[in-house]
Amino acid sequence: MCGIVGAVAQRNVVPILIEGLRRLEYRGYDSAGIAILNGAMERVRSVGRVSDLEARAREMRAIAPTGIAHTRWATHGGVSEKNAHPHFSSRDGVEVSVVHNGIIENHEALRARLLEAGYQFVSDTDTEVIAHLLHSHVASGLKLFEAMQQTVRELAGAYAIAAIHVGEPHTVVGSRRGSPLLLGVGQSNAEGSENFLASDTSALLQVTRRVAYLEDGDVVRIGTDGYAIVDRDGRPAHRPIVESQLSADSIELGQYQHYMQKEIFEQPGAIANTLEMVTNASSVSAGLFGAEAEEVFARTKHILILACGTSWHAGLVAKYWLEAIAGIPVSVEIASEYRYRDSVALPKTLVITVSQSGETADTLAALQHATTIGLRDSLSICNVPESALVRQSRLRFLTRAGPEIGVASTKAFTTQLTVLFVLTLVLARQRRRLSAAREKELLAQLRHLPAAMNHVLECEGAVRHWANRFAPKQHALFLGRGVHYPIAQEGALKLKEITYIHAEAYAAGELKHGPLALVDRDMPVVVVAPNDSLIEKLKSNLQEVRARGGELFVFADRDTLIEDQHHQPRGSRGVAVADPARGAAAAAGVSRGAGARDGCG
Ligand code: M6R
């Protein structure tokens, strides 16, 4: 994923820019670059690591008080130096340079217009249109700050941008919509101040903890004389400066090989932190979700969950819980679909957004769309307190997973599930569908979750063994039933995202309706099989896989393990995992019984 750093100071900012990029490396990238102002505009770009960029900057003896920097994850145009940011636009003595995260949706129309105006394009990126557009406004006589305001009025899509202009050597400007950008306020003395921009706080911890989160539509100017912000309507805007609580330790790798491993092992602690407010309670209360929650929940007749990716999977799990335990009808929609769909707004709907970052453009737009069509009760379940989603929601519950550095979501997902389960209990209590005794029992199971998860993590060795067998595979199927079907979906997403192995998830009962045709000895089939009310049904599905010679990888409770090992035919890869003292999620597996279609196929 892309990253941005910008800096203006009385000192050389090149090491700050490079260190900022290094701290954003965890987000993944394929190329990197910096542009600096030191009398002239200079640029260094490199395909590959930030360390390569650093070496090239050192060779060039790059030194400057002003600059912008970027790590790119290719979206428009392949991975090459010409497509790496910063992008330049230079003509008639005006020279600007731009870095950009996000996607400009109207880039083709803008490109056609700019070509007609005589601009030449040297990259395949959508970002280059921003550089030329900005150039055209500076060339028409506007200062860089005003030119940026004019430029973003013409852009459609999601973006965070930073830019410099050779004619304003102590200025960096930026803007954001749908993609994060924050301002960092550095030290100041009689000679002036230093100020920064970044797409992520972690890039700035090296120079400051004092940050202001820009809002959608904001345009910002930073200089050695301070900073200025205007909102989407061009009015001066005040964004509070807050002290970032992000600790340097929380973003260190420590004993782990990579961040995803670290964050998988942080799950028990993250869940315990998230549950802190209910640790000693024998009952949960609506107040956990905000002062207005009692009133909002009392009038709620339906729930609409909006999210993307992993967070959407958390929403899909919650639907099973909320309908079965709290008795509330729930729809779960992919935010990028919902925002563009003509949907029917059911009165008395509570809109729940689920997001790790709270800055996902589609989720934010989906929430705004819901508000526009009259759904005003909103609850955000989010990991970032200062995020746009939290700010825009009436109610909130913060997951306390800590920074999720790995791009693949892990502890954010399990803490989201934890909060969604707490919500289920609150709503079930309020609707008198849960006795005090049952609530106490479920709460006890919820509190046992961190310990149960620690047991599961002891299976790392067995899972590593499986991973070796998986490595040469091209495809995989994931199966689950009931509440574990979305878990299977999440598993398939993780495998695709991290290993580039093609994976699909199916509700196990669907296997015989088509996908079984894919199963043969080369197709690993991963099954999520805790011992719940659907386990016998699931075992029939496993027989179907075995009959076709498929290789099974089954995640089961230990008691199921013993039984299954006795019945395991040669060729099955075996069964692993899980804590006999099952956690709340498994214990609350709420799906019931057989479908009428069993036996066909
Ligand atoms: O920050 P969000 O939870 O809103 O992000 C939504 C998705 O992009 C995210 O969950 C993504 O699917 C995961 N990082 C994948 O592991």
Boltz pocket constraint, residues with backbone or C-beta under 6 A from the ligand:
constraints:
  - pocket:
      binder: B
      contacts: [[A, 308], [A, 309], [A, 310], [A, 311], [A, 312], [A, 354], [A, 355], [A, 356], [A, 357], [A, 358], [A, 359], [A, 360], [A, 363], [A, 406], [A, 407], [A, 408], [A, 409], [A, 410], [A, 493], [A, 494], [A, 497]]
      max_distance: 6.0
